[in-house]
Amino acid sequence: ARLADEALLERRVKVAPGAEWVSHRSEPEGDYSEHRVRFSAEWPAPEQIVPEAGVALASLLQRSARVADALAGYAEMCDATVDEVKAPVLAYLRDGLLTGMLAAEDAS
């Protein structure tokens, strides 16, 4: 979480091991009202509410080799430029790394 932006962009960040995603909706065909991620007892992260954008970003991170690739995909999804979403996405990733929701690996 303390890496400089450029170094973090070259790392692989994924949802921490043992994650279980739970989405709630009030009607069978209604919109999801809340997304949560919880972890097994082996991973010391608390259950967390995840915004819709966080779910989309987590999905991109899971299939990207580097944060930079996920960031580019997220910008495209938001119909924005990488520069427009870079600061809030990196802040969200740093928070996720600090809370244990995310885990970083070296890019390969």
Backbone as a printed PyTorch tensor [residue, N CA C, xyz], in Angstrom:
tensor([[[  0.8240,  -1.1970,   0.0000],
         [  0.0000,   0.0000,   0.0000],
         [  0.8630,   1.2540,   0.0000]],

        [[  2.0860,   1.1210,   0.4260],
         [  2.9660,   2.2950,   0.5210],
         [  3.8140,   2.5180,  -0.7240]],

        [[  3.6730,   1.6650,  -1.7140],
         [  4.4510,   1.8300,  -2.9410],
         [  4.0550,   3.1140,  -3.6610]],

        [[  5.0000,   3.6740,  -4.3690],
         [  4.7020,   4.8190,  -5.2370],
         [  3.7170,   4.3690,  -6.3090]],

        [[  2.9730,   5.3070,  -6.8600],
         [  1.9590,   4.9780,  -7.8630],
         [  2.5130,   4.1040,  -8.9780]],

        [[  3.6440,   4.4940,  -9.5460],
         [  4.1970,   3.7610, -10.6940],
         [  4.5810,   2.3350, -10.3130]],

        [[  5.0890,   2.1390,  -9.1180],
         [  5.4420,   0.7910,  -8.6690],
         [  4.1820,  -0.0430,  -8.4360]],

        [[  3.1450,   0.5630,  -7.8360],
         [  1.8940,  -0.1560,  -7.6000],
         [  1.2320,  -0.5540,  -8.9160]],

        [[  1.3250,   0.3000,  -9.9140],
         [  0.7310,  -0.0010, -11.2200],
         [  1.3530,  -1.2390, -11.8630]],

        [[  2.5810,  -1.5680, -11.5120],
         [  3.2700,  -2.7220, -12.0920],
         [  3.0500,  -3.9970, -11.2920]],

        [[  2.4240,  -3.9170, -10.1490],
         [  2.1620,  -5.0900,  -9.3160],
         [  0.8650,  -5.7640,  -9.7420]],

        [[  0.7270,  -6.9930,  -9.3510],
         [ -0.5380,  -7.6940,  -9.5270],
         [ -1.2540,  -7.6410,  -8.1850]],

        [[ -2.4670,  -7.1600,  -8.1980],
         [ -3.2840,  -7.0860,  -6.9930],
         [ -4.5500,  -7.8780,  -7.2560]],

        [[ -4.8840,  -8.7490,  -6.3210],
         [ -6.0670,  -9.6020,  -6.4630],
         [ -6.8580,  -9.5600,  -5.1690]],

        [[ -8.0640, -10.0370,  -5.2360],
         [ -8.8470, -10.2100,  -4.0230],
         [ -8.1180, -11.2310,  -3.1630]],

        [[ -8.0610, -10.9660,  -1.8820],
         [ -7.3400, -11.8340,  -0.9580],
         [ -7.9000, -13.2580,  -0.9980]],

        [[ -7.0610, -14.2390,  -0.6550],
         [ -7.5060, -15.6310,  -0.6980],
         [ -8.6540, -15.8930,   0.2800]],

        [[ -9.4910, -16.8350,  -0.0930],
         [-10.5920, -17.2300,   0.7700],
         [-11.7730, -16.2810,   0.7540]],

        [[-11.8460, -15.4170,  -0.2480],
         [-12.9510, -14.4570,  -0.3160],
         [-14.2380, -15.1390,  -0.7570]],

        [[-15.3130, -14.7200,  -0.1520],
         [-16.6430, -15.1690,  -0.5570],
         [-17.4790, -13.9160,  -0.7850]],

        [[-18.0620, -13.7980,  -1.9670],
         [-18.8490, -12.6200,  -2.3400],
         [-20.3230, -12.9120,  -2.1170]],

        [[-20.9920, -11.9850,  -1.4790],
         [-22.4180, -12.1150,  -1.2070],
         [-23.0950, -10.8430,  -1.6810]],

        [[-24.1230, -10.9890,  -2.5110],
         [-24.8810,  -9.8380,  -2.9970],
         [-26.3330,  -9.9890,  -2.5620]],

        [[-26.9020,  -8.9000,  -2.0870],
         [-28.2710,  -8.9070,  -1.5890],
         [-29.1500,  -8.0430,  -2.4890]],

        [[-30.3800,  -8.4720,  -2.6510],
         [-31.3780,  -7.6480,  -3.3130],
         [-32.7120,  -7.8950,  -2.6390]],

        [[-33.5610,  -6.8830,  -2.6460],
         [-34.8130,  -6.9840,  -1.9070],
         [-35.9110,  -7.6890,  -2.6970]],

        [[-35.8000,  -7.7300,  -4.0010],
         [-36.7910,  -8.3890,  -4.8580],
         [-36.0820,  -9.4390,  -5.7120]],

        [[-36.7710, -10.5270,  -6.0750],
         [-36.1290, -11.5630,  -6.8890],
         [-35.5220, -11.0310,  -8.1830]],

        [[-36.1670, -10.0960,  -8.8030],
         [-35.6600,  -9.5380, -10.0600],
         [-35.1230,  -8.1250,  -9.8810]],

        [[-35.0090,  -7.6480,  -8.6490],
         [-34.5810,  -6.2780,  -8.3930],
         [-33.0780,  -6.0900,  -8.5030]],

        [[-32.6760,  -4.8360,  -8.4040],
         [-31.2600,  -4.4870,  -8.4070],
         [-30.6200,  -4.9210,  -7.0950]],

        [[-29.3390,  -5.1770,  -7.1460],
         [-28.6240,  -5.5120,  -5.9300],
         [-28.5390,  -4.2810,  -5.0460]],

        [[-28.8470,  -4.4590,  -3.7740],
         [-28.8140,  -3.3370,  -2.8520],
         [-27.5020,  -3.2670,  -2.0800]],

        [[-26.7830,  -4.3910,  -2.0250],
         [-25.5410,  -4.4010,  -1.2650],
         [-24.6810,  -5.5900,  -1.6810]],

        [[-23.3860,  -5.3480,  -1.7270],
         [-22.4090,  -6.4050,  -1.9980],
         [-21.4780,  -6.4700,  -0.7890]],

        [[-21.1760,  -7.6710,  -0.3630],
         [-20.2420,  -7.8740,   0.7480],
         [-19.2110,  -8.9150,   0.3430]],

        [[-18.0400,  -8.7750,   0.9180],
         [-17.0090,  -9.7920,   0.7560],
         [-16.5870, -10.1990,   2.1620]],

        [[-16.5090, -11.5100,   2.3560],
         [-16.0540, -12.0250,   3.6410],
         [-14.9910, -13.0770,   3.3720]],

        [[-14.2230, -13.3670,   4.4180],
         [-13.0550, -14.2160,   4.2550],
         [-13.0840, -15.3800,   5.2260]],

        [[-12.3560, -16.4140,   4.8820],
         [-12.2540, -17.5840,   5.7640],
         [-11.5050, -17.1900,   7.0390]],

        [[-11.5830, -18.0450,   8.0170],
         [-10.9310, -17.7870,   9.3000],
         [ -9.4100, -17.6820,   9.1650]],

        [[ -8.8480, -18.2570,   8.1080],
         [ -7.3980, -18.2140,   7.9050],
         [ -6.8940, -16.8530,   7.4180]],

        [[ -7.7950, -16.0080,   6.9210],
         [ -7.3740, -14.7050,   6.3970],
         [ -7.9210, -13.6190,   7.3190]],

        [[ -7.0510, -12.8300,   7.9170],
         [ -7.4810, -11.8770,   8.9490],
         [ -8.0670, -10.5660,   8.4150]],

        [[ -9.0670, -10.6480,   7.5790],
         [ -9.7240,  -9.4440,   7.0690],
         [-11.1820,  -9.4680,   7.5140]],

        [[-11.7090,  -8.3270,   7.8960],
         [-13.1170,  -8.3010,   8.3110],
         [-14.0480,  -8.3470,   7.1060]],

        [[-15.2720,  -8.7750,   7.3410],
         [-16.2970,  -8.7030,   6.2960],
         [-16.4660,  -7.2350,   5.9310]],

        [[-16.6300,  -6.9650,   4.6460],
         [-16.7010,  -5.5760,   4.1820],
         [-17.8120,  -5.3910,   3.1740]],

        [[-18.4360,  -4.2330,   3.2160],
         [-19.3830,  -3.8360,   2.1790],
         [-18.5580,  -3.2880,   1.0240]],

        [[-18.8940,  -3.7030,  -0.1810],
         [-18.1460,  -3.2830,  -1.3670],
         [-19.1150,  -2.5760,  -2.3070]],

        [[-18.7690,  -1.3510,  -2.7440],
         [-19.6490,  -0.6670,  -3.6920],
         [-19.6520,  -1.3700,  -5.0470]],

        [[-20.6590,  -1.0820,  -5.8450],
         [-20.7810,  -1.6850,  -7.1850],
         [-19.4990,  -1.4880,  -7.9890]],

        [[-18.9330,  -0.2890,  -7.9260],
         [-17.6830,  -0.0230,  -8.6510],
         [-16.5540,  -0.9000,  -8.1280]],

        [[-16.5470,  -1.1850,  -6.8340],
         [-15.5290,  -2.0490,  -6.2480],
         [-15.6420,  -3.4770,  -6.7250]],

        [[-16.8620,  -3.9490,  -6.9230],
         [-17.0680,  -5.3000,  -7.4580],
         [-16.5270,  -5.3770,  -8.8850]],

        [[-16.8330,  -4.3620,  -9.6850],
         [-16.3450,  -4.3300, -11.0690],
         [-14.8180,  -4.2830, -11.0960]],

        [[-14.2290,  -3.4630, -10.2410],
         [-12.7760,  -3.3590, -10.1910],
         [-12.1470,  -4.6650,  -9.7150]],

        [[-12.7410,  -5.3090,  -8.7300],
         [-12.2210,  -6.6020,  -8.2480],
         [-12.2190,  -7.6330,  -9.3640]],

        [[-13.2670,  -7.6330, -10.1690],
         [-13.3400,  -8.5530, -11.2990],
         [-12.2080,  -8.2910, -12.2930]],

        [[-11.9580,  -7.0170, -12.5760],
         [-10.8620,  -6.6600, -13.4820],
         [ -9.5150,  -7.0510, -12.8960]],

        [[ -9.3240,  -6.8330, -11.6120],
         [ -8.0600,  -7.1870, -10.9680],
         [ -7.8030,  -8.6850, -11.0330]],

        [[ -8.8520,  -9.4830, -10.8540],
         [ -8.6920, -10.9390, -10.8580],
         [ -8.1540, -11.4540, -12.1890]],

        [[ -8.4670, -10.7820, -13.2790],
         [ -8.0350, -11.2970, -14.5780],
         [ -6.9450, -10.4420, -15.2390]],

        [[ -6.3590,  -9.5270, -14.4800],
         [ -5.3020,  -8.6640, -15.0250],
         [ -3.9520,  -9.0320, -14.4270]],

        [[ -2.9170,  -8.9420, -15.2410],
         [ -1.5640,  -9.2520, -14.7780],
         [ -0.9550,  -8.1110, -13.9780]],

        [[ -1.4430,  -6.8890, -14.2130],
         [ -0.9090,  -5.7140, -13.5190],
         [ -2.0640,  -4.7750, -13.1710]],

        [[ -1.8520,  -3.9770, -12.1400],
         [ -2.8460,  -2.9620, -11.7830],
         [ -3.0770,  -2.0270, -12.9690]],

        [[ -2.0290,  -1.6980, -13.7150],
         [ -2.1690,  -0.7930, -14.8680],
         [ -3.1820,  -1.3390, -15.8690]],

        [[ -3.2020,  -2.6420, -16.0750],
         [ -4.1540,  -3.2460, -17.0150],
         [ -5.5800,  -3.1480, -16.4780]],

        [[ -5.7490,  -3.4120, -15.1900],
         [ -7.0780,  -3.2860, -14.5810],
         [ -7.5460,  -1.8430, -14.6090]],

        [[ -6.6360,  -0.9200, -14.3660],
         [ -6.9710,   0.5030, -14.3970],
         [ -7.4540,   0.9210, -15.7860]],

        [[ -6.7730,   0.4510, -16.8190],
         [ -7.1860,   0.7730, -18.1930],
         [ -8.5760,   0.2000, -18.4820]],

        [[ -8.8330,  -1.0200, -18.0520],
         [-10.1460,  -1.6270, -18.2440],
         [-11.2280,  -0.8970, -17.4760]],

        [[-10.9140,  -0.4560, -16.2740],
         [-11.8770,   0.2750, -15.4600],
         [-12.1970,   1.6270, -16.0960]],

        [[-11.1790,   2.3050, -16.5970],
         [-11.4040,   3.5900, -17.2660],
         [-12.3180,   3.4050, -18.4720]],

        [[-12.0870,   2.3720, -19.2410],
         [-12.9280,   2.0890, -20.4070],
         [-14.3710,   1.8080, -19.9750]],

        [[-14.5390,   1.0120, -18.9160],
         [-15.8720,   0.7160, -18.3980],
         [-16.6180,   1.9800, -17.9750]],

        [[-15.8700,   2.9330, -17.4200],
         [-16.4610,   4.1820, -16.9220],
         [-16.5710,   5.2430, -18.0090]],

        [[-16.1410,   4.9100, -19.2320],
         [-16.1040,   5.8800, -20.3190],
         [-15.3200,   7.1240, -19.8960]],

        [[-14.1450,   6.8590, -19.3290],
         [-13.2730,   7.9190, -18.8260],
         [-11.8500,   7.6310, -19.2790]],

        [[-10.9560,   8.5480, -18.9970],
         [ -9.5430,   8.3170, -19.2950],
         [ -8.8750,   7.7190, -18.0620]],

        [[ -7.7350,   7.0900, -18.2830],
         [ -6.9680,   6.5270, -17.1740],
         [ -6.6190,   7.6310, -16.1770]],

        [[ -6.2280,   8.7980, -16.6710],
         [ -5.8770,   9.9010, -15.7770],
         [ -7.0520,  10.3400, -14.9100]],

        [[ -8.2610,  10.2340, -15.4290],
         [ -9.4440,  10.6440, -14.6620],
         [ -9.7510,   9.6840, -13.5120]],

        [[ -9.4620,   8.4110, -13.6690],
         [ -9.8080,   7.4300, -12.6390],
         [ -8.6100,   6.9530, -11.8150]],

        [[ -7.4090,   7.3200, -12.2230],
         [ -6.2000,   6.7920, -11.5790],
         [ -6.1490,   7.0900, -10.0850]],

        [[ -6.3090,   8.3250,  -9.6710],
         [ -6.1730,   8.6780,  -8.2500],
         [ -7.2140,   7.9680,  -7.3850]],

        [[ -8.5140,   8.0020,  -7.7400],
         [ -9.4710,   7.3060,  -6.8690],
         [ -9.3020,   5.7850,  -6.8750]],

        [[ -8.9140,   5.2120,  -8.0010],
         [ -8.7120,   3.7600,  -8.0560],
         [ -7.5190,   3.3630,  -7.1940]],

        [[ -6.4160,   4.0770,  -7.3010],
         [ -5.2440,   3.7460,  -6.4890],
         [ -5.5340,   3.9410,  -4.9990]],

        [[ -6.3000,   4.9520,  -4.6510],
         [ -6.6840,   5.1580,  -3.2510],
         [ -7.5330,   3.9820,  -2.7690]],

        [[ -8.4650,   3.5310,  -3.6040],
         [ -9.3160,   2.3850,  -3.2540],
         [ -8.4700,   1.1240,  -3.0880]],

        [[ -7.5010,   0.9170,  -3.9790],
         [ -6.6280,  -0.2510,  -3.8830],
         [ -5.7860,  -0.2060,  -2.6130]],

        [[ -5.2510,   0.9500,  -2.2990],
         [ -4.4420,   1.0750,  -1.0840],
         [ -5.2820,   0.7710,   0.1570]],

        [[ -6.4950,   1.2620,   0.1770],
         [ -7.3940,   0.9850,   1.2950],
         [ -7.6680,  -0.5200,   1.3770]],

        [[ -7.9270,  -1.1490,   0.2340],
         [ -8.1760,  -2.5900,   0.1980],
         [ -6.9740,  -3.3970,   0.6540]],

        [[ -5.7790,  -2.9410,   0.3290],
         [ -4.5630,  -3.6150,   0.7800],
         [ -4.3900,  -3.4740,   2.2900]],

        [[ -4.7130,  -2.2960,   2.8100],
         [ -4.5790,  -2.0640,   4.2480],
         [ -5.6190,  -2.8320,   5.0630]],

        [[ -6.8180,  -2.9810,   4.5410],
         [ -7.8730,  -3.6890,   5.2790],
         [ -7.7990,  -5.2010,   5.0930]],

        [[ -6.9720,  -5.6580,   4.1520],
         [ -6.8310,  -7.0870,   3.9210],
         [ -7.7670,  -7.6410,   2.8640]],

        [[ -8.5900,  -6.7940,   2.2560],
         [ -9.4860,  -7.2700,   1.2080],
         [ -8.6980,  -7.6640,  -0.0440]],

        [[ -7.5890,  -6.9790,  -0.2860],
         [ -6.7510,  -7.2260,  -1.4600],
         [ -5.3760,  -7.6810,  -1.0340]],

        [[ -4.6980,  -8.3670,  -1.9270],
         [ -3.3280,  -8.8320,  -1.6940],
         [ -2.5160,  -8.5560,  -2.9530]],

        [[ -1.2780,  -8.1070,  -2.7760],
         [ -0.4040,  -7.7690,  -3.9070],
         [  0.6090,  -8.8780,  -4.1570]],

        [[  0.9350,  -9.0370,  -5.4360],
         [  1.9800,  -9.9600,  -5.8600],
         [  2.8760,  -9.2060,  -6.8160]],

        [[  4.0770,  -9.7280,  -7.0700],
         [  4.9230,  -9.1560,  -8.1100],
         [  4.2820,  -9.4320,  -9.4520]],

        [[  4.3860,  -8.4900, -10.3890],
         [  3.8900,  -8.7230, -11.7480],
         [  4.7650,  -9.7770, -12.4010]],

        [[  4.1260, -10.6440, -13.1970],
         [  4.9160, -11.6740, -13.8790],
         [  4.6850, -11.6030, -15.3560]]])
